[in-house]
Amino acid sequence: MSGNEVDIPEVDSASGSGIPIRGNDIDTDQIIPARFMKVVTFDGLGEFAFFDLRFDENDDLKEHPMNEERFQDSSVMVVNSNFGCGSSREHAPQALMRWGIDALIGESFAEIFAGNCLALGIPTVTADSETIEELQDWVEANPDGEIEIDVEAETVTYGGQTIDVTVDEAQRKALVEGVWDTTALMKSNAGEVRKKAQELPYVGDDQIPDPAD
Amino acid sequence: MSEGTLYDKVWDRHKVTELPTGQDQLFVGLHLIHEVTSPQAFGMLRERDLEVAYPELTHATVDHIVPTADQSRPYEEDAAEEMMSELEENVREAGIDFSDPTSGDQGIVHVIGPEQGLTQPGKTIVCGDSHTSTHGAFGALAFGIGTSQIRDVLATGTLAFEKQKVRKIEVDGELGEGVEAKDVILEIIRRLGTEGGVGYVYEYAGSAIEDLGMEGRMSICNMSIEGGARAGYVNPDETTYEWLEETDYFQENPEKFDELKPYWESIRSDDDAAYDDVVTIDADELEPVVTWGTTPGQGIGITEEIPAPDELPEDKRDTARRAQEHMRVEPGETMDGYEIDVTFLGSCTNARMPDLRRAAAIVEGRQVHDDVRALVVPGSQRVQEAAEEEGLKDVFEEAGFEWRNAGCSMCLGMNEDQLEGDEACASSSNRNFVGRQGSKDGRTVLMNPQMVAAAAIAGEVTDVRDLTEVQTV
């Protein structure tokens, strides 16, 4: 890719079979242990997603949904509350995305995690705990069953029923309108940004570069 | 909707425009970067043929992977060396100031920003690290961001962000002996929950907060994120200004101090500011807090009993059961007497001079327990130097502590400082997540620095107030 114009797809929906990851307060150290972050790119992080819950000391498989054959093609992760709490590491959603996850449905998400997902075009939609548990149970029973997330309409359809979910307003707009990658959009306001910098009492003139040619 | 708070005012001063998403585009006054979360962002910049827009408002250090024992280059571990080299190249290319280990200014990013006077009231400060909330202690609006957002800030000097609600947490009264800022924040997280702050920014106020020095305020703001709040702040006051006056920036630019002070005063929350929520905490009631579980919200006073999962709210039970199994604790017990293998005094929460002083006062004239490996990792090279000059290093070493170089170290086990097997660690850091300190079976007990010192001596979690009483008798 060259030039700073990047094609940003509109994400008005996501679909695929589900994988349930149960438990509240699942933190980023569980999603991607820090020792796998000693890398300068995100490539290859997928195999380390939930590593310590998936493998024992001898790298033998432990019991975990991500190790189960029936969930290998899953792309919708169904989680409980405060998922992704802890650090700001984008390595966490990057690892999930590279494992194959395109969307998450949960009771609630930690803010930085949700923001990082959005920056990758991954929806994090929410519903109450009962709804989530029912969906997790359904996924267990129907590992190949299709789940359809309509981001714009804020619904999830599975097993012949459609339920209401919540998508944060800014997230919904950003995904549906294809403006979730904000670099080019914000760069186009460079003039206003400069003006703002000049207005702030603590920013020195010498700290504001000359406008690009 | 909040109105007239520091948060509202700083937000308004930095808002460039509203984006089509409904988010605001915020100007970033200070962008701190380090070696773990920035290389991919520089890579994205290169892919898109973009340059760093405001290098003069960007500052780098190395902290997460830096070895705290042998720091000679190349680093023993290839991956660490690669990350360091990449950062060096990125900052050189972009013309970004770098507090590297040869400068004498290196340290944990949330320690060096305040030391150098980069952190100031009324700035927007971001960093690819969740503990960026620390800088809120100065009345800055500071929060952690992910790598794609780092790309945005590097490329544009701005960030797309949604405004949040403001919860005022008023802590009145006086902290008792052995009770510190750390205990205040652990208590707040315990009461409001690890997700209680989601959607909020926390304003810490009240006499107990005002009485704290800047280091204590930093410890509290630091762990806002453990309570789910992305940012936390304290209104700037004379304590803040006294600190700022001593920093490099204002020593070198004394005229700036008088020039900026009216701005700092202007962004303080108004007396009649409106908050979305207010919570009060009585400081007099607090005792040293320790965690019994695997989230920072699972804390109790040192004399209190570990709760039975069934007594907890339903959504906390499952997590509590798993935590108690991992930590091998039983409901009804206290944490007093919990055997410890390692003690870690360090991290962006508690590795500044007063933290080390208080711990040293407990350690002096005592010996680390035979079965304990005890580490002190100063938050920065400057803290390290000051502590060495003040004789604290000698106190720690004579007692049997290892005295290390500055870095994040065993807070997150990204360098060689890690727990082994199922070791239990009394730690002044901020997260007790499973696997956090480098071993998936490791057990972390969070506590204040004096309590860490006491645990190192006793070989078990112990009430530091008992030790100090013995000493005064």
Chai-1 contact restraints between the chains, C-beta under 6 A:
chainA,res_idxA,chainB,res_idxB,connection_type,confidence,min_distance_angstrom,max_distance_angstrom,comment,restraint_id
A,M1,B,E47,contact,1.0,0.0,6.0,A-B,restraint_1
A,S2,B,D49,contact,1.0,0.0,6.0,A-B,restraint_2
A,G3,B,D49,contact,1.0,0.0,6.0,A-B,restraint_3
A,N4,B,R48,contact,1.0,0.0,6.0,A-B,restraint_4
A,N4,B,D49,contact,1.0,0.0,6.0,A-B,restraint_5
A,N4,B,L50,contact,1.0,0.0,6.0,A-B,restraint_6
A,N24,B,T319,contact,1.0,0.0,6.0,A-B,restraint_7
A,D25,B,T194,contact,1.0,0.0,6.0,A-B,restraint_8
A,D25,B,T295,contact,1.0,0.0,6.0,A-B,restraint_9
A,D25,B,T319,contact,1.0,0.0,6.0,A-B,restraint_10
A,D27,B,F433,contact,1.0,0.0,6.0,A-B,restraint_11
A,D29,B,F433,contact,1.0,0.0,6.0,A-B,restraint_12
A,D29,B,G435,contact,1.0,0.0,6.0,A-B,restraint_13
A,D29,B,R436,contact,1.0,0.0,6.0,A-B,restraint_14
A,P33,B,G435,contact,1.0,0.0,6.0,A-B,restraint_15
A,A34,B,L412,contact,1.0,0.0,6.0,A-B,restraint_16
A,A34,B,G413,contact,1.0,0.0,6.0,A-B,restraint_17
A,A34,B,M414,contact,1.0,0.0,6.0,A-B,restraint_18
A,M37,B,V36,contact,1.0,0.0,6.0,A-B,restraint_19
A,K38,B,A79,contact,1.0,0.0,6.0,A-B,restraint_20
A,V40,B,P39,contact,1.0,0.0,6.0,A-B,restraint_21
A,V40,B,E86,contact,1.0,0.0,6.0,A-B,restraint_22
A,T41,B,Q40,contact,1.0,0.0,6.0,A-B,restraint_23
A,F42,B,Q40,contact,1.0,0.0,6.0,A-B,restraint_24
A,D52,B,G435,contact,1.0,0.0,6.0,A-B,restraint_25
A,D52,B,K440,contact,1.0,0.0,6.0,A-B,restraint_26
A,N82,B,E195,contact,1.0,0.0,6.0,A-B,restraint_27
A,C85,B,T194,contact,1.0,0.0,6.0,A-B,restraint_28
A,S87,B,S130,contact,1.0,0.0,6.0,A-B,restraint_29
A,S88,B,G128,contact,1.0,0.0,6.0,A-B,restraint_30
A,S88,B,D129,contact,1.0,0.0,6.0,A-B,restraint_31
A,S88,B,S130,contact,1.0,0.0,6.0,A-B,restraint_32
A,S88,B,G144,contact,1.0,0.0,6.0,A-B,restraint_33
A,S88,B,G146,contact,1.0,0.0,6.0,A-B,restraint_34
A,E90,B,G146,contact,1.0,0.0,6.0,A-B,restraint_35
A,E90,B,T147,contact,1.0,0.0,6.0,A-B,restraint_36
A,E111,B,V198,contact,1.0,0.0,6.0,A-B,restraint_37
A,E111,B,R230,contact,1.0,0.0,6.0,A-B,restraint_38
A,I112,B,S130,contact,1.0,0.0,6.0,A-B,restraint_39
A,I112,B,G144,contact,1.0,0.0,6.0,A-B,restraint_40
A,N116,B,G146,contact,1.0,0.0,6.0,A-B,restraint_41
A,A119,B,G146,contact,1.0,0.0,6.0,A-B,restraint_42
A,A119,B,S148,contact,1.0,0.0,6.0,A-B,restraint_43
A,E169,B,G22,contact,1.0,0.0,6.0,A-B,restraint_44
A,A170,B,T21,contact,1.0,0.0,6.0,A-B,restraint_45
A,A170,B,G22,contact,1.0,0.0,6.0,A-B,restraint_46
A,A170,B,Q23,contact,1.0,0.0,6.0,A-B,restraint_47
A,A170,B,E162,contact,1.0,0.0,6.0,A-B,restraint_48
A,K173,B,T21,contact,1.0,0.0,6.0,A-B,restraint_49
A,K173,B,G22,contact,1.0,0.0,6.0,A-B,restraint_50
A,A174,B,T21,contact,1.0,0.0,6.0,A-B,restraint_51
A,V179,B,P20,contact,1.0,0.0,6.0,A-B,restraint_52
A,V179,B,T21,contact,1.0,0.0,6.0,A-B,restraint_53
A,T182,B,D152,contact,1.0,0.0,6.0,A-B,restraint_54
A,T182,B,A160,contact,1.0,0.0,6.0,A-B,restraint_55
A,T183,B,D152,contact,1.0,0.0,6.0,A-B,restraint_56
A,T183,B,A155,contact,1.0,0.0,6.0,A-B,restraint_57
A,M186,B,Q25,contact,1.0,0.0,6.0,A-B,restraint_58
A,M186,B,T156,contact,1.0,0.0,6.0,A-B,restraint_59
A,M186,B,T158,contact,1.0,0.0,6.0,A-B,restraint_60
A,K187,B,T156,contact,1.0,0.0,6.0,A-B,restraint_61
A,N189,B,V16,contact,1.0,0.0,6.0,A-B,restraint_62
A,N189,B,T17,contact,1.0,0.0,6.0,A-B,restraint_63
A,E192,B,V16,contact,1.0,0.0,6.0,A-B,restraint_64
A,E192,B,T17,contact,1.0,0.0,6.0,A-B,restraint_65
A,V193,B,V16,contact,1.0,0.0,6.0,A-B,restraint_66
A,V193,B,G157,contact,1.0,0.0,6.0,A-B,restraint_67
A,V193,B,T158,contact,1.0,0.0,6.0,A-B,restraint_68
A,K196,B,V16,contact,1.0,0.0,6.0,A-B,restraint_69
A,K196,B,F27,contact,1.0,0.0,6.0,A-B,restraint_70
A,P201,B,L260,contact,1.0,0.0,6.0,A-B,restraint_71
A,P201,B,Y263,contact,1.0,0.0,6.0,A-B,restraint_72
A,Y202,B,L260,contact,1.0,0.0,6.0,A-B,restraint_73
A,Q207,B,E56,contact,1.0,0.0,6.0,A-B,restraint_74
A,Q207,B,L57,contact,1.0,0.0,6.0,A-B,restraint_75
